[in-house]
Amino acid sequence: MVAETLNHIDTLTELPNRVYGCQLVEELILTDKVTSAHVIVLEISRFGQISDSVGNSLADKILTMTAKRLSKIFSDAMCIYRSHGDNFCLVFDGDLELQQYIEKLQDFIQRPFAVRGKIIVLSVRIGLVTAKLAEQSYTNAMHCAEAALHYAKMNGLKVCLFETHMLDTAKKEHQVANDLRRSLISNSHELFNAIASDEFYIAYQPIISRNQQNVAGLEALLRWNHSELGTVMPSNFIHVAEDIGVMDVLGAWVLRKACADTVQWQQTLNLPNLSISINVSPKQLINADILLNSLEQAIESSSIAPHLIRIEITESVEFADSVPASLQKIRSLGCKVALDDFGTGYSSIVKLTTLPISDLKVDRSFILDLDSADQEKSDKARIIARGIYGVANGLGLNVITEGVETASQLAIVTELGADLIQGYYFSKPLLEKEITDFLQHSKVAI
Amino acid sequence: MSNLYKLSYISKNTIIGDQANLKSEIDSILKSAHKNNPVMGITGALLFSGGYFCQVIEGEEENIESLFEIIQMDNRHADITVLNFEEASERSFSEWAMALAGIDESEKFDLEGLKNSKNEIAMKQSGKQIIHFLEDLVNKKQAALG
């Protein structure tokens, strides 16, 4: 009996586990003659980062407290179980009103947790389906809710109601993840280099200096050339690389390659001050020793001047406590640090004084609205842009304006005092072989 | 006492009805606090001001965590903002299972502003100020009672 219980109950949260949860729901459907059910799958957003930031034992405690809250709030649920990791599944009778459950769920889970002197506020993503149980099995309904959750995750949605096409999206994403896993089966640098040179490449987007009338630098943008899917953007595979623990290896390759390429262009095209901007993921900054080591190696092997390297960070999730110290170490190597996509997500004006950054990249969303046909919108965008430039200048930060696509946007940002500008107006991200041509002829274009 | 923690928060009142109903609900909150807090070694103070609750609880870490979970689930308030939660060297309300610092419709703090503040340091400072303010109120009330 004890062994049976252990097999059925999740030992951490004391909720039924996935297998037992499904079994319980199926039994209830039969005995209570339930004809429809709301299946809600929830995932705690960025729980991996929370866990990295506060440690595993505290993260476990948060999961336990979450489970207790769910059980207390939803005593009317048919079943609540822990699917896996930070995923929970709640099943309700389909005759009840769904909306009230969603609102209640979001409200109560987002209330702060007080744990060991820390206040943790969680947010959740929800995938859901209302299943007609005469037409589909419970297991099938659960897969639909999971596909909706996956869709929500990929599209930045908080709540997503299942639609048939989401099964295809989930399948495609699953294929990407599997292919990446297969491609990166080994952490051996030699093997990785061989794989990387075939499947990964870097596109470079020029950054133009209006004052100097030249190409001030390039931003390195990682791409994956998938045999079937074609070019895969980082937003579709970086999280997988992080999950399976190969981000450090991939990141090291990007640093080495981008620095080496830049030095080559500096020398062959007589552009000694050409800089290179390289993105790093928030996860690489948590335990930054590997990143710092890779950066030092890239500097050493390419002989690039460190001040010509700009490490770009994006606060798409709230930074862990260790990040400011990591950034300080990058600055100590002589490199610049830019806060990317400024003005969106978690990046706030307070961060400009608390993070040791040297540069700021204004998010493209502000630039897009500058020449909007909607006068009110464009006026507001202009006020915000002027404010950002003013604050950055006052704090002695360099500003890079990205996402400039039209002549009128360029005219406005130039009038507002922007110097470093990046965007399709000047050039899209270019392949290595196209860059030489661009750099040689850029004087004319600018 | 080792492992002593202090937590302060503000929350919006969701008790509907007139002043008498509000007072009766607050009495009920205090009654259960007086019954349960001594068992958990928890002391603290509660203030109702301008539509907001403001509460300080102090005790052992595990007990504060458990009580705060119960407080969170209470439907009589919502929109809880924790001002600070940290280790403390001594209790501020050692004589009180839950002192009522007052019920006052006029606003003593910019609670709305505090709630929306993203500045953690400012919130901690405000939390400490509120603890001192509640201490003063409780002391004054105690002195008045003789």
Contacts between the chains, C-beta under 8 A, distances in Angstrom:
chain1	res1	chain2	res2	distance
A	65	B	69	6.6
A	68	B	69	7.2
A	69	B	69	7.3
A	69	B	72	7.9
A	69	B	73	7.3
A	72	B	73	6.1
A	73	B	73	7.2
A	107	B	78	7.8
A	108	B	72	7.7
A	108	B	73	7.3
A	111	B	72	4.8
A	111	B	80	5.9
A	112	B	72	7.5
A	112	B	80	6.4
A	112	B	81	7.9
A	112	B	82	5.2
A	113	B	69	7.9
A	114	B	7	5.9
A	114	B	64	6.6
A	114	B	65	5.4
A	114	B	68	4.4
A	114	B	69	7.9
A	114	B	82	6.7
A	114	B	85	5.3
A	115	B	65	6.0
A	116	B	61	6.5
A	116	B	65	7.8
A	117	B	5	6.4
A	117	B	61	7.1
A	117	B	85	6.0
A	117	B	86	5.8
A	117	B	87	6.2
A	118	B	85	7.2
A	119	B	82	4.7
A	119	B	85	5.5
A	348	B	118	6.4
A	350	B	118	7.0
A	350	B	119	6.6
